[in-house]
Amino acid sequence: MTTNFEELSEIFKAVSHSVRIKIIFGLIEKNECNVSTMVEKLGLPQPAVSHHLNILRNAGIVEGVRDGNHICYRVTSETVKRMFKQL
């Protein structure tokens, strides 16, 4: 197995916050979720949740798919899925 240390470094930086860890666990469990539901479940303001999602999206961990007026997010990084399923 070849290890891409740059990819791992970016993943670790992106998941180095407890809110982002909660988002990833939730998305893996539910498969996908919109921001409104995350705001409700996390008890955080919408701008804070969007900020954390933006960091995860920029790191290539999640992607958003528009569903009408909502964007549904899901974890797309297989590396992150494998890592979090081991925890």
VEXMAR-668950 format. One line per field, with one value per residue (C-alpha): x, y, z; residue number from 1; residue in three letters. Coordinates in nm, 3 decimals. Last residue first. Layout:
BEGIN
u X | ...
v Y | ...
w Z | ...
resi NUM | ...
resn ALA | ...
// end
This chain:
BEGIN
u -1.285 | -1.220 | -1.524 | -1.375 | -1.052 | -1.224 | -1.470 | -1.186 | -0.984 | -1.294 | -1.334 | -1.685 | -1.855 | -2.201 | -2.369 | -2.720 | -2.766 | -3.113 | -3.338 | -3.411 | -3.166 | -2.818 | -2.536 | -2.260 | -1.926 | -1.729 | -1.366 | -1.196 | -1.004 | -1.195 | -1.523 | -1.421 | -1.320 | -1.642 | -1.845 | -1.689 | -1.778 | -2.131 | -2.183 | -2.064 | -2.279 | -2.588 | -2.562 | -2.478 | -2.698 | -2.528 | -2.851 | -3.049 | -2.766 | -2.696 | -3.061 | -3.057 | -2.724 | -2.854 | -2.763 | -2.612 | -2.515 | -2.687 | -2.408 | -2.123 | -2.271 | -2.309 | -1.954 | -1.819 | -2.019 | -1.913 | -1.545 | -1.593 | -1.740 | -1.452 | -1.186 | -0.873 | -1.065 | -0.935 | -0.575 | -0.576 | -0.720 | -0.463 | -0.177 | -0.319 | -0.331 | 0.029 | 0.139 | 0.006 | 0.075 | 0.134 | 0.000
v 0.467 | 0.225 | 0.351 | 0.698 | 0.606 | 0.406 | 0.686 | 0.940 | 0.743 | 0.692 | 1.069 | 1.147 | 1.226 | 1.363 | 1.703 | 1.790 | 2.144 | 2.284 | 2.503 | 2.223 | 1.941 | 2.077 | 1.831 | 1.915 | 1.741 | 1.620 | 1.525 | 1.708 | 1.941 | 2.240 | 2.061 | 1.991 | 2.355 | 2.474 | 2.240 | 2.396 | 2.747 | 2.638 | 2.500 | 2.828 | 3.039 | 2.827 | 2.886 | 2.584 | 2.337 | 2.042 | 1.857 | 2.167 | 2.323 | 1.986 | 1.953 | 2.299 | 2.228 | 1.928 | 1.563 | 1.264 | 0.900 | 0.916 | 0.747 | 0.871 | 1.221 | 1.220 | 1.095 | 1.359 | 1.640 | 1.536 | 1.533 | 1.877 | 2.005 | 1.858 | 2.035 | 1.877 | 1.712 | 1.948 | 1.942 | 1.561 | 1.533 | 1.773 | 1.579 | 1.249 | 1.377 | 1.501 | 1.170 | 0.963 | 0.614 | 0.341 | 0.000
w 1.535 | 1.245 | 1.053 | 1.078 | 0.900 | 0.625 | 0.553 | 0.559 | 0.302 | 0.088 | 0.065 | -0.057 | 0.272 | 0.204 | 0.196 | 0.084 | -0.044 | 0.002 | -0.212 | -0.460 | -0.385 | -0.459 | -0.404 | -0.159 | -0.136 | 0.161 | 0.232 | -0.053 | 0.180 | 0.042 | 0.120 | 0.480 | 0.532 | 0.368 | 0.587 | 0.897 | 0.779 | 0.682 | 1.033 | 1.188 | 0.952 | 1.038 | 1.412 | 1.628 | 1.815 | 1.643 | 1.560 | 1.455 | 1.257 | 1.094 | 0.991 | 0.833 | 0.662 | 0.468 | 0.532 | 0.358 | 0.427 | 0.769 | 0.969 | 0.748 | 0.750 | 1.128 | 1.188 | 0.948 | 1.108 | 1.459 | 1.354 | 1.198 | 1.522 | 1.725 | 1.519 | 1.372 | 1.088 | 0.819 | 0.938 | 0.960 | 0.608 | 0.464 | 0.626 | 0.505 | 0.146 | 0.171 | 0.322 | 0.032 | 0.159 | -0.096 | 0.000
resi 87 | 86 | 85 | 84 | 83 | 82 | 81 | 80 | 79 | 78 | 77 | 76 | 75 | 74 | 73 | 72 | 71 | 70 | 69 | 68 | 67 | 66 | 65 | 64 | 63 | 62 | 61 | 60 | 59 | 58 | 57 | 56 | 55 | 54 | 53 | 52 | 51 | 50 | 49 | 48 | 47 | 46 | 45 | 44 | 43 | 42 | 41 | 40 | 39 | 38 | 37 | 36 | 35 | 34 | 33 | 32 | 31 | 30 | 29 | 28 | 27 | 26 | 25 | 24 | 23 | 22 | 21 | 20 | 19 | 18 | 17 | 16 | 15 | 14 | 13 | 12 | 11 | 10 | 9 | 8 | 7 | 6 | 5 | 4 | 3 | 2 | 1
resn LEU | GLN | LYS | PHE | MET | ARG | LYS | VAL | THR | GLU | SER | THR | VAL | ARG | TYR | CYS | ILE | HIS | ASN | GLY | ASP | ARG | VAL | GLY | GLU | VAL | ILE | GLY | ALA | ASN | ARG | LEU | ILE | ASN | LEU | HIS | HIS | SER | VAL | ALA | PRO | GLN | PRO | LEU | GLY | LEU | LYS | GLU | VAL | MET | THR | SER | VAL | ASN | CYS | GLU | ASN | LYS | GLU | ILE | LEU | GLY | PHE | ILE | ILE | LYS | ILE | ARG | VAL | SER | HIS | SER | VAL | ALA | LYS | PHE | ILE | GLU | SER | LEU | GLU | GLU | PHE | ASN | THR | THR | MET
// end
